[in-house]
Each structure stands twice: as structure tokens, then as C-alpha cells.
Amino acid sequence: MAGLARHIDPEELVHSLHEKPHSHRGKHAGSSASHSVTPYSTRYNSQYELSKFKIPHDGAPADAVHQLLKDELDLDGRPNLNLASFVGTYMEDQAEKLMIENLSKNMSDADEYPAMMDMHARCVSIIAHLWGVQKGEKAIGTATTGSSEAIHLGGLAMKRRWQEKRQAEGKDTSKPNIIMGSNAQVALEKFARYFEVEARILPVSEKSRHRLDPELVKQNIDENTIGIFVILGSTYTGHYEPVEEISKILDEYQQKTGVDIPIHLDAASGGFIAPFTHAKAGGPKWNFELPRVKSINTSGHKFGLVYAGVGWIIWRDESYLPKHLVFELHYLGGTEESYTLNFSRPGAQIIAQYYNLIHLGFTGFRSIMEDALANARLLSKSLEATGWYRCVSDIHRKKGDLEYRKGEKPFEKEGETSADYNAGLPVVAFTLTDDFHKEYPHVKQVAVSNLLRAKQYIIPNYPLPPGEEKTEILRVVVRESMSIDLLDRLIADICAATETLINSDEIDLAAWQPFSDSVEKTHSSAGHKSQHRHKAKRPMSHGVHRSVC
């Protein structure tokens, strides 16, 4: 029979062993640091642990430190299998080479790097034209560190324009508000909190397709509304919000009240998809072709196909960027106008963005985005064909068809393009069907995510936005690097994982739990795991919760 066993604390065990002297190794420990054959033969490999939380008194050989860090980073997920993220994980060798050659260039040193600044100006012009800049208007914009900074800049410009107009009319400016859906990414709510604007976060529903509801917009706007955040590509389900419909509501409101409310379009992902795909944004107009749209942001490091660290914001005309928000900088011998929250920031990503734009051209970007949508449709149709899953996203359904119907043959058309389907991001948001839950009540959806993690896929399982949080979804972002071979393997592995769970009992399923946290995670994060989210300071229904992006 098995004997009694005591719990072992691995950290305590390693600590106690480290405290014991290595007397048998001490004679050669000093020399091994400087005369090592390989990084693993240094004393830092087995005899001494480098300080992690305080700077070590003495350094260590470069090859040893490189190997130590490389080995620790092997514990990270594989970027190409991180199907949770919108951020790109692949660039061509030539683009990577350009980035490495220019890693030391700082965007704030405009006078020192004029060629790089010229490329920045060209990117702004190219993107403005992609977004339908109108003749007679002088579009103006800038690179940012990402869409979060860009959203803050766009929101701040709206707030200042509202304040200036109210002050000129002798009206109160103490109660600004801004409208957004509860499906908004957290950066939008951050803007409201950081810049003291009331965030009117409107609930989304299945009826509104889990996106901003135009009818609720109509009910919540007033003379203190500085603007509407409209999202071109929800991070939850990939749906585009109805820009033109909301624009018409604001037009009607202005005709009745004289109150002019602008739109800022958060196109973090959709800004590099809608201009190129045949489906556009699902409607005839979504960009600067609508006079109501004053500014648009996007992330170059998402579907702009650049590594993390670059976003863009453009105003349709320089008159929509309040002059006193723009700084004239006298720096290192030159002058430059600046409107950013950051000063120093990397220039290599700007060069990489310009590389992509002129290397791929319009047809190259169209091919990549159409392929991504085609792969996302194939994944969606395959999941629903199992009978175990239904998709909350609807880019795989015929244009105008927004409902899941059990057992229905998927729509297909010879020579099809994205224009034949509902417009949206190449995102597959799916959930177990009601029939599955009835037949296999012991299977928890989060176990699918955990089991796939064992195969190195990162596919998050999380609730829909406030109001719909009882429904949890699994979500896959189909990026450029999702090849058809990887897609085939993913479909097979999702099916295999689901079958494993079906054939397991509740005791077996208890093994598929999330990974334990590191010491650093435990002590540095004030957040909670999903099973303890009820302990959060604010319940989910009180605002936007973080979605994976």
C-alpha cells in the first residue's frame, strides 16, 4: 500500500539546497566564470544563482547570461501559435533587417534623422488616402506607440474642441461625456478616466450583434457629449460597428438641436483591413467620406503587419486638431511640431511600416487580408460542422444572414470573395452549443482552452461584454501567419481536444487546470485569475473589462 506523503514546496526546497555549501566544487568555482568552455560550464549554471530582484554585486559573462535568459524565455508560448493576439508575429527577412539596422534611431530626433521623418510623413499621407481623405481638406496625423496612445490623442482633441466651443458660447464645460459600447477595448475607458470625461458605456446584446447599439446612442447623447467612440472591429467577436448608421443619427440630432457631435473611429484592427477587402466595412461609407468622422486610429503592429510598437492617428483636416495641443519643440538644433503623449519612441517600426506599404502595395495587402478572411471562414464552418460549436462571429455567413441555424449547410459560392459574406475582422469567436451542454454537462468550455495549451496553442476563453457575460467564448485571431497547413492541424486538434473531454469524467477534467503562477506574477500583479474574478474591486457590469487584443 502507498505510504503517507507530505506536500513539498519546491521554492523552499531549492532555497534550502542553495544554502548548503558546495565544498567539493569550491576549488574551481572562481576560475570557471572566466574560462568556460560553454555557457553551461560556468558556475552560474549550477552553483550560484544570480540575483533576480536586486542588481547583482558582480556581473556575469555575456554568453552565460544570454543562455540563462534564453532558456527562461523558452517557457513562453510560441508567438505563431498565440492565436489570442491581434499583434503581428511575422515580418519578412528584409523588413527585419531594416529594423535591426535602424534600432538605435529615435523618432524624437527629427533633425538628426530627416530621411526617417520623410518616411513618417509618407506613411501618414498613404494611410490618409486609404481612409478616404477629401479634396480641399488637409489631413494631419502622427505615428504613436500603438492604438491606446492614438485613442487618447483623438479623445483629447474632441474634448478640447467641445470645451472651446462651449466657452465661446458662454456655456458650462464641467460635465463632458463620451459614448462607447461595453465591447470597447480598455484603452477607451482609460481615456475617459485619465482625462476626466464621463464614460457612458452602453450595454451590447445579441440583438445588437454584441456591438454598439445605435438606438441606445440616440437615447444617451446630449449637449455635453464630446463625441462617440465607434469601433471598426470589436476585439470580442470581430464585428464592425455601424459607422454610417450612427453618423445619420448624429446628423438628425444636430438638425433638431444644433448640437454637433463628432465620431472618432477606433480602427485598431479594421483600419488596415476594410480599405483592402472586397467587403469593405459592410456598408457604403465608414471613413472620411462621412463628414461626421473627424479622426481615425489604427495599429500598424496589428494588420499593418509590423512588429509591436507602432500605431497611427489621422484627423481629416488640421482644423480638427486644436492648436494649443500642438507643441513646437526646439530640440537638438531644430524645431518640430509634436502632438504625442510620448517623447522618445522607436523609429524602426516606422521604417518597417513604410516598407510594407510600398513593398506589398494595394494588391498585396488585399491578397493577405482576403486570405486571412477565407481561412477564418473555413475555421468557422468547420467548427459549426462538428455540431459541438456555434460561432458568435458571423463573417462566414452569407451577407445579411446573421443567425446560427443548427445543421444548416454552410453558404459557398464559386469564385467567392469577402464581399459575399458579412464584413468583419478575421476573427472566429465560438462557443459550445446548448445541445452539447445538455449532453455533456460535465465538460467546461475553459477546459478546451487549457487542453489546447498543452499543444502550445494560446486560445483564450472569456465572457462576452457586460450584459452578455453569461456566454463564454473561445476566440481565434487569424493572422497572416496562419497557413492552411496550420489551420488544418488546428481544426484537427480542437476536435481531438473536444473528444478527449467528452470521454473524460469530472475527476479526469480536474487535471486540466490553468498553469500555476510564478513568484514574480504572484507578487507583482494585483489582479485575479478567472476563477476568482468575483473578488474584483468592480464587477464586470460596471464597465469595460479587459479583452485580449
N, C-alpha and C positions, 0 to 999 in steps of 0.2 A: 504494500500500500504506500501511497505517496506520503512523505513527511510534511510537517508544517513548514511554511516558508515565510520569511519576513520581507516586507517591502524594501526595496533598495532605491535610495535617492542617488542617481548617477552623478549629479553635480557634487554631492557630499563625498561620494566615493573617490572621484577623480581628485578633488581638493585634498583629501587625506593622503592619497598616494603621492601627490605632488610635494607634500610637506616632508616626506621621507627622503633623507639624503641619498644621492646616487654615488656612494663612496667608491664603488667599483668603476665608475666612469669618470670620476673627478680628475684623474691624472691627464686625460687628453681633452677634456671639455674645452679648455681655453684655446687650444690650437685649432680645433675643428671649425670654429666660427670663421676663421680667415683662410683656412687651407682646405676647403671642402671639395670633394670630387663631384658631387651633385648637390642640389638644394636640400635633398633629403638626408644628406650626411652631416648637416650642421647640427649643432647642439640644440637649435630651436625646434628641431623635428621631434625630439622625444624627451629631452632633459629639462628644458626651460620653456615656460610659456610667456610669450610677450604680453605685456600689459595691454588690456583692451579698453579700459575706461579712464586711464591716466597715461600721459605720454611717457614712454619708457625712458629710463635714465640714459641708456646707451641704445644706439640703433642696432640694426641687423643687416646682414649682407643683402644686396638688392635681389639676387636670384632666390634667396631663401624666402624673403618677404613676398616676392612675386608668386612663388609656388604656394605659399601658405594662403594667400588671398585667392589665388586661382582655385585651389582645392575647396575653399569655403564657398566660393561662388558656384561651384558645381552643384551645390544643393538647391540653387534657384531653378525655377522652371525653365523649359526651353522656349525662347521667345517665339519661334514659329508655331509652337503648339499652345501659346497663350491666346486662346480664342475668345477670351473675355475682353480684350482691349481693342479699341479703335486705332491705337497708335501703331504706326508702321514699324515693321521689324526687318525690312529688306530694302537695300539700295544696291544699285549696280556697282561693280568694281570701280568704274571710272568716277562715279559720284563720290564713293568712299575715299578715293584717292584725292579728289579735290578738297574734301572736308579735312582730311589729315594734313594736307599741305597748307591749310588756312586755319587750323585750330587756334592759333595764337592771335588771330585778328579780333579786335573788339569793335562792335558796332558803334560804340560811343565815340570812337576816334575817327570822326568823319573826315577831318582834314588830312589825316595820315593815310587813310585807305580810300582814296577817291574812286578807284575802279570798283571796289566793293559797293560803295554807296550808289554808283551808277546802276549796278545790277539791282540794288534795292529799289531804286526808282522805276526801273523797267518792270520789276515784278508787280509793283503797285499798279502801273498802267495796264499790264496784261490782265490782271485779275479784275480791275475795274471794267474793262471791256467785256470780259466773260460774264460780268454781272449786269450788263445792260446799261452802262453809263450813257446818259442822254446828251445829245448835241446841245451846246450852249452852256452846259454845266461843267465846272472844273472840279473833277473828283480829286480827293486828297486822302491819303492814308499812310499807314506805317506798319512795319513788322513789329511783332510783340513776342514775348516768350511763349505764348500759347493763347488759346481762346479765353481762358479765365481773365487774363490781363485785358484782352481786347474787349470783352463784355463790360468790364469795369469802366474802360475808357468810353465806350459807347453810351453806357448808362449815365456816366457823369456829364457827358456833353448834353444829353437830353435834360438832365436836372438843371444845368446852368441855363440852357435856353429857356426853360419853363420859368426859372427864377427871374431872369432878365425881363421877360415879357410881363410877368405879374408885377414886378417892381415898377416898370414903365406905366402900368395901368393903375398903380397905387393900391394893389391888392395884396392880401396876406400870402406869405411864402413859407409858412411854418409847418404845413401838413402835406408834403408831396407824397404821392403813392405811385406804385408801378404794378402792372398786371403781368402775371405769368401763370402757367399751369403747374399743378403739383408734380408733373412729369419732368419739370425743369431740372437740369443739372445743378449741383450745389453752388456753382460759381455765380449763378443768377441771384440766388438768395443772399450770397455773401455780399454782392454789390449793395443790395438794399440795406443790409445790416451795417456794413462798413461806412456807407455814405448817408446814413440816416434818412432812409426813404421807407415808407410803409410798404411792405411786400403784401400785395393782395394775391395770395396763392389760391387759385381756383381749382376745385376738385375735377378730376378727369374720371371718365367712366367707359364702360364697354360701348355705350351709345355714342360717345364722342370719339371712339376708337383710341381711347387711352391717351388723348392729346387735348390741347386747349379747346374748350367748348365756346364757339362764337356767341351762343346765346348768353352764356354767363359773362362774357366780355361786355356785352351790351348792358347787362344789369349792374356792372361794377365800376364802370368808368364815370368820372366826374371832372369838374374843372381843375382838380388838384392832381389828376393823372398825368405824370410826366411822359409816359409812353407805355407801349406794350412790347414785352419780350415775346416774339414769335419764334418757334424753333423749327428749323428745317432739318429734321431728323432726330426724333426722340431717342435718347440713349437706352430706354427700356425696350421699345418694340420696333424702332426704326421708322415710325410713321412721320410723314411730313405734316406740319400743321397748315391749315388752310389760309395762307397769307392773303390771297385776293379777297376771300370772303370776309376776313376780319378788316381788311382795308375798306371795303364797301360799308361796313357797319360804322367805321370811324368817319367816313365821308358823310353818311346820313346824320350822324351825331353833330358834326360840325355845321351842317346846313340848318339844323334845328337850334343849336345853342351858340354857334360861333366859336366853340372850343376846338382848337386844332391839336389833335393827339397823334404823335408820330409812332412809327414802328421801327424797332431795332430787330434785325433778323439775325438770330443766333444760328449760323450755318456752319457750326464747328466741323461737322462731317459732310453735310449736304452741299456746302459751298464748292466742293471740288467734285461733286457727283452730278447734281442737277444740270449744270451747264453743258455736260458732255453726253449724258444718256438720252436715248430717244424718248424716254418717258418724261423728261424734264422734271418738274415738281408736281406733276399730276394735273395742273391747271394751266391756262394760257399765260398767266403772269405771276411772278414771285419775287422779282428782283427790283432794280432801279427803274424798270419800266412802270412800276407802281409809284406815283409821286409820294405816296404815304410812307414808303420805305426810305428812311433817311440814312441809315448806316447798316453795314453787314460785316460780320466777322466770320472767320474760318480758321481751322487749324491746318497749317502746312504739314504738320507731323502726323496727320491722320490720312485722309485720302489725297492730300497734296504729295504724299509718298516720300516725305523727308523724315529722317530720324528725329526723335523728340527734341523740342526746344524752339519751335517757331510757329507763330500764329500771325494773322493779318486782320486789320480792320480798315475799312474804307467808308468814307462819307461821300454821298452822291455829289456834293458841292462844298467848297471850302466855307461857304456861308453858314453851314450847319455845325461847324466846329468853332465854338466861342473863342474869340481872340485871346482873352485873358487866361485861357487854359494852356495856350501855347507859349513855351519858354524859348527865348532867344539865348542860346548858350554861347559864351565866349570861353573857348577851351582849347588849349594847346595851339594857340596861334590863329584859330579860325572861329567863325561863328556858324551856328546851325540852329534851326528851329526844331523843337522837340515837344512831343506830346506823348509821353510814356510814363508808366509807374516805375519802371526800372531804368537804371542808367547803363552800367556795363552789362553787356549781353553778347552771346557768341555770334560771330559773323559767318561762320562756316555753314550754318543751316540756310542762310540767305543765299549763299552761292549755290548750295545744293538745290534749293527751290528753283532758282533761275535755270540751272542745268536741266531739271526735269521738264520745265515749261518749254524750253527750246529744243530739247532732245526728243521728247515724246510728241510735241505738237498736239493739235486738237484731235487728230485721228488716233494718235497713240493713247491719249487719255481716254477717249471714247472706247477703244478696244478693251482697255483694262477694266473700266467701270462696267461695261456691258458683260464682260466675262465674270466679274465678281457677282453681279446680279443673277446671271444664269446659274452659277454654282449655288448661290443661295436658294434659288428656286428649286434646283434639283434636291438639295438637302431637305427643304421644306416638304416637297412632295413625297420624298422617301419616308420621312418621319410619319406623315399622316397615313401613308400606305400601310404601315405596320398595324394600325388600329389602336396602338397604345398611346399615341400622342396626337394632339391637335396644335396647330400653330396660331398664336395670338397675332403675330405679324401676318401681313397679307400680300406681300409682293409676289407670291406665287399664284395668286388668284387672278382670274380674268378681270380686266379693268372694269370697275363698277361693281364687282361681286365682292362683298365684304364679309360673308358668312361662311363658317365651317359647317359642312354637312357630312355626316358620317357615311363612309362608303362611297362617296361620290367620286367618279372618275376625274382625275385632275385635267385641267384645261391644257391643251397643247395645240400648237399651230406650226405648220411648216414655214421655215424662214422667220420665225418669231423674233421680236426684239423686246426690250423693256417696255416699249410703248403699248404692247398688247396686254400688259399687266398693270396692277396698281403700282403707283410710284412710291418709292421709299428707299431707305438705305439697304445695303446688302446685309441685313441682319435677320437672323432666324430666332425668334422668341417662341418657345414651345413649352407645353405642359402636359402632364398625364391626363388622359380623358376621364370623364366621370365614370364610364364603364370600367376602366382599368381600376380605379379606386374601389369600386364596388366588388370587383372580382378578386383583387389583391390588396385588401385594406392594410396588410402588414408592411407594404412597401412604401417607404417615404421617399419623396422625389429627390431630396438632398443626397440620398444615398447614390443616386445615379451620378451626380457631380463628383462625389467622393471616390466612387469606383473608377470613373474615367481618369481621375487624378493619378491613380495608380499606374495608368498607361501614359502619364505625363501631359495629358490634355488638361487645360485650365478652362473649365466651362462653369460659370457661376450659376448658382441657384438663389434667387432672391424674390421678394414680394413685388408686385406691381405697385404703382404710386398710391399715396393715401386715398382712401375711398375704395380701392380695389385690392388692398393688401392681403385679403384672404386668398387670393390667387397667387401662387408662386410660379415663376417661370425659370427655365433654363435658357441661356442665351448664347448664341454663337455669332461672332462678327466675322464675316467672310471678307478677308483682305486679299490684296494682290497675290500674296504668297501662298494662298490656298490652291494648290494644284489639284487636278482631277484625281490623281492617284491618292493624295492625302484625303480628299473628300470621300473617295470610295472606302478607304480604311476607317475614316471617322464614322461613316454610316454603319459599317460592319461592327465597329467597337461599341457604338451606342446600343445597337441591337443585342450584342453579346452581353453587355453590362445589364441591360434590362432583363434578359432571360435569366442571368445569374441571380438577380434579385427576386424574380418570380419564383425560382426554385429554391430559395433560401427561406429559413424560418426566422422568427423575430430574434432569436438568440444569435444566429449567424449574422444578421444585419447589424447587430450592435458593434460588430468589429469594424464596420465601415464608417468610422467617425473622423472628423477633421483632425489634422496634424496638431501635435502639441506645440505650444508657443516657446520661442527661445527666451532666454533671460532678458535680452535686450527688449524684445517685444512686450514681455510682461511688465517691465519696469518703466518703459518709455511711453507706452500708449495708455490713454485714459478711456479708450473705447471698450466695447463689449463684443464678444462673439455672438453669432446669430442666435444660439440657444439662450443667450442671456440678454437679448435686445430689449426685453421688457423692463430692464433695470436702467435704461437710458434716461437722461435728465428730461428730455422732451419726447413724448410719444410721437410715433410716426405721423399721426393725424394732425399734428401741429405744425407741419411744414414739410419742406423737401428733405428727403433722406438721400444719402449718397448712393448714386448708381455707378456701376462700373463703367469706365469710359477710357 
